[in-house]
């Protein structure tokens, strides 16, 4: 927004620089006489939530975008100041905190929306560039043995998975995690555009037709729930994807077994996410 800030070099050790982020922010380039550069910005500390002057370490080469404006002596309170905050490499945004505080004070609602958008963009970038790789998985024969305990003679979904939950709960906590990893990976393998186009009336289409990522996940659950032969057949032949069917409750099998085993909630993050669009290579023409 055409604003300038200023940082003060407090100390230099080798090629590392301790910076004091000043409270100067204006549309004019600061001079050594500018009032704001004689005050270090006060912000809320991430470590303890207290309001403190902001000092942080950077290293590397000075960016060409930064201009030297002069020397001023350290104040009594600045001599020997320490900081355990490392802000990475020198960059043209090394004083960005003063802009954030200014935005928060002058336009709190707009600033909140701006930060939320940045977080969402960063999360999206991370998801796009994270390489999915499964962790330790359960032996395939044992996994499908548990899946085979799903009782399709029952009408109620909870009754269908009851026997499988009880069997899985007899395994160790780590084996339950291995089961979850195996399930996640198989759902991940089915997460392809080709399979999404074959799931029935709510299928993925190039046009503006509504497509539910959650519904596609539940459809993939139905494939795994039907056992090894159907899973392998559908995996290699997307046209055989089960149509207009879902089995969301399969996603709760591990957590229910773990609770039965340990008496507490199941917390586990798999190496491969089963969420729709996680298998980026299989959606490369779409995402």
C-alpha positions, 0 to 999 in steps of 0.5 A: 500500500505504498508504505515504507518501514525501517529496521535498526541493526542492533548487533552483527555476529558473522553474517547474522544481524539482530534487527529492531523493527521500528514503529516507522510507517509512512508513504515517505522514505524515512530519514535519520531524523524521522520520529518513528525510527527511534522507537522499536515496535511493540508487539505481542510475543508469540512465546508468552503473549506479553507486549514486548519490543520486537527484535529478531535475527536474520542472516544472508545478504542485504536485499537490494530493495533496502536503503541505508539511511544512517547511524543512530546510537543504541539507547541504554535499553537497547545495549546488549539486547537479546532475542531468540526469534529467527526470521530467516534470510534478509528480505525486503519484508523484514520490517513487515510487522509494522505494516501488520500492526498498522493494518490491524489498528486502521482496518481490523476487519479488512486485516482479518480477512487479508490474513485469513486469505494468506493462511488459506493460500499457504495451506493450499500451496502446502497441499499442492506441493506435499508428496504423499507417501504412506507410513507403516501399513498393515499386512494386506492379508490381515487388512482384507481379513478385517474388511471381510468381517463386514456383515452385509446381511445386516441393514443398519450400517453400525451393525454391518461394521460391528464385528470388524470393530471388535476384531480390530480392537483385539490388535495393539494400538500401533496395529490399529494405526497401521490399519488406518494407514492401509485404509487411507492409502487404498482410498488415496489410490482410488482418488482419481479423476477417472474414478470420479467420472464413473461414480454415477449420477453425481459424477465429476464432469468438465462442465459446471455440474456440481461435484461433491468431494465428500460424496466421492470419498464415501463412494470410494469407501464403498469400494474398499468395503466390498473387499479385495477383489472388487477393490483391485478390479475397480482400481485397475478398471475405473469404468467398474466404479460402484455407481450411486453408492457410499459407505461413509461409516468405514472411516470410523472403523479405526477410531471405534476400535481404538476407543474400544481398545484404549478408552480414549479418542483416536488421534492419527495423521496418515501419510497419504490423505484420503480426502478428494484431490489429495492424489494430485498426480491423478488430478493433474489435468484438473487442479 
